[in-house]
Amino acid sequence: MASDSTNDAFVVFDRVQKSYDGETLVVKDLNLSLPKGEFLTMLGPSGSGKTTCLMMLAGFETATHGEILLDGKPINNIPPHKRGIGMVFQNYALFPHMTVAENLAFPLEVRKMGKSEREAKVKRALDMVQMGEFGGRRPAQLSGGQQQRIALARALVFEPELVLMDEPLGALDKQLREHMQFEITSIAHNLGITTVYVTHDQTEALTMSDRVAVFEDGRIQQLAPPDELYEAPQNSFVAQFIGENNTLEGVVETISNGECTVRVADGSLIDAKPVNVTKPGEKTLISIRPERVEMGKSRLHPDAHTLKAEVLEFIYMGDIFRTRLRVAGRDDFVIKTRNAPDQKRLKPGEQIEIGWLAEDARALDA
Amino acid sequence: MSQLPPYATVGQRAWYYGFRVICAFIFFFLIAPILVIIPLSFNAENFFTYTPGMLRLDPEAYSLKHYRDFLTNPEWTSAVWNSVRIAPMATLLSVSLGTLAAVGLSQSHVPGRRAIMAILISPMIVPLIISATGMYFFYSKINIVGTYWGVVLAHTVLGIPFVIITVTATLVGFDKSLTRAAANMGADPVTTFFRVQMPLILPGVISGGLFAFITSFDEVVVVLFIGSAELQTLPWQMFTGLREQISPTILAAATILVAISIGLLTTVEILRRRSERLRGMSPG
């Protein structure tokens, strides 16, 4: 965002706003720049403005305010067919009246490419997605996963430098989706193309991207690499949206040297790292990942604060145990523990003590 | 045909058979008037009735003389020639303009598209005699009454609503992301229309064209106003023939028209199914 230099950026959104009806802004003040070769995911719930951003980049929507730059040139006044951007659509948008090979040849034909060159490129693109045998088929004769591959090959066959993907894996089953996630990222990285990927699936965003932009309410809430997004969410929306997350409401009691103590609903104190709280007395929402909660004090600082908790439910999930606790008046507090030989299996009704390292609990906006 | 379920009540059983009887009557009333003229057109006499010889199936009572008259009498041949000159041109214009209108009106951002649609379809709703009178006064002001292009233009106006309706219906199922995909791959709007959109809405365009053709080929009211002695179309000739001479040649003409209509409908239906099959293959 602010720290990004816009000099070597390949795609830039500069204070972009979009309104469909002239009143409500679907996209509010979007600033984003991505360097060549980056795989950026726009992640957010439906209606957060992510798809609108993609459509503005593709040229199917026009920005109400602000400028979009591609390779340093403003593209607001360039029609979609002159932008040279590849795109994979949510429903693949393969032409049903053409064979797979004709679909792939289409972008090359409109570029007036010679027949032999065209055939060579189509073949190479089909081989790239391991669909070399299927050139003569029609899209309807292919499975969902195969159609997906063809759509990908068609978006890449004319060698665009920028490829947009609009929830391309949404219609596939889980196993195929995971496989395609891997395939798409490796192809994108091998070809060195810049990719803007839109999804509402956070797993997809975390596993595929170099950076993720979390959208909500027409704004980017946080733009960061996946690990930073998961481990250091900057506000409570991001913390809730990415991964599983426990929250505790409270009021900041003391704050010093990058640590703070927060008094939670039942009156007990707990340690946290202040993220967007600045002074005692402020209301805050503490966010803590289920796998970062410690049971007992053995691995914590000697004078760390702990909370009393009552076990409500113990769920055996194979590799991990998932335990639901009542903590500070909330009964949706979840902890995850690894299924290790020495790991205790808790029983409902047991009273335990939980705590955490101050830097794992983030005191966010309430 | 569906079977009666074993639990059907008496009322349901009665309706089950009653419904079939009603359907049979409807078909009878639709088809009988057409079927009855076909044997009459082979009448050896110059009458509009079945002669006793015909009823006895006497070969002497049948002849092809009315067909001969139809194919050799200059009144009829020029009428056929006029219809053949006018109908395809009117169809071509209706299909081009109607398809463009339907594509345009299917864009959600067009202001007042419902009103425009209503105006374009109005020739179908307004009584023909009123349209014809209006056209006569308007066309005579711009001096195209009695000309070839005057009749073509009038028939185009009558044909456009059919094309708009059928093409609009096909466009409802058209996936907009296909045109976006084409644009994205570098195709300009015109290329996109002819390479992507047109092949997929072709069934609607063909049916619309068929209706427009039949409208022009069958139309008698407007042509009576706009046409001229040199521009008598086949329906006009049949109409005046009925009024003035009552020759069974009309029946021969009608039989030939029925045969052409059946042939045309069958061809178009086969074409339509073929492209429907391609279209039905679209994913999602």
Contacts between the chains, C-beta under 8 A, distances in Angstrom:
chain1	res1	chain2	res2	distance
A	58	B	180	7.6
A	58	B	184	6.1
A	59	B	183	7.6
A	60	B	180	5.7
A	60	B	183	7.7
A	79	B	183	7.5
A	80	B	180	7.3
A	80	B	183	4.2
A	80	B	184	5.9
A	81	B	182	8.0
A	81	B	183	4.6
A	81	B	184	7.4
A	81	B	185	7.8
A	81	B	186	5.2
A	81	B	187	5.8
A	81	B	188	5.3
A	81	B	189	7.7
A	81	B	192	7.8
A	82	B	186	7.6
A	83	B	184	7.9
A	84	B	186	6.8
A	85	B	184	6.6
A	86	B	184	7.3
A	86	B	185	7.9
A	87	B	180	7.9
A	87	B	181	7.0
A	87	B	184	4.6
A	89	B	177	4.9
A	89	B	180	7.2
A	89	B	181	5.9
A	90	B	177	7.5
A	91	B	175	6.9
A	91	B	177	6.1
A	91	B	283	6.5
A	91	B	284	4.4
A	92	B	283	5.9
A	92	B	284	7.8
A	93	B	175	6.8
A	93	B	177	4.2
A	93	B	178	5.3
A	93	B	180	6.9
A	93	B	181	3.9
A	94	B	181	8.0
A	94	B	283	6.4
A	95	B	178	6.3
A	95	B	181	7.7
A	95	B	182	7.7
A	95	B	196	5.9
A	96	B	200	7.1
A	96	B	278	6.2
A	96	B	279	6.4
A	96	B	281	4.9
A	96	B	282	3.8
A	96	B	283	7.1
A	97	B	199	4.7
A	97	B	200	6.1
A	97	B	275	7.8
A	97	B	278	4.8
A	97	B	279	7.2
A	106	B	182	7.2
A	106	B	185	5.8
A	106	B	187	7.3
A	106	B	195	7.3
A	107	B	185	3.6
A	107	B	186	5.5
A	107	B	187	7.8
A	110	B	185	6.6
A	110	B	186	4.8
A	110	B	187	4.5
A	110	B	188	7.8
A	110	B	191	5.9
A	111	B	186	5.9
A	138	B	278	7.8
A	138	B	281	5.8
A	139	B	281	6.9
A	139	B	282	7.5
A	139	B	283	5.7
A	140	B	280	7.8
A	140	B	281	3.1
A	140	B	282	6.9
A	140	B	283	6.6
A	141	B	281	7.7
A	144	B	283	7.9
A	147	B	283	5.8
A	154	B	185	7.3
A	158	B	185	6.8
A	158	B	186	7.0
A	171	B	284	7.7
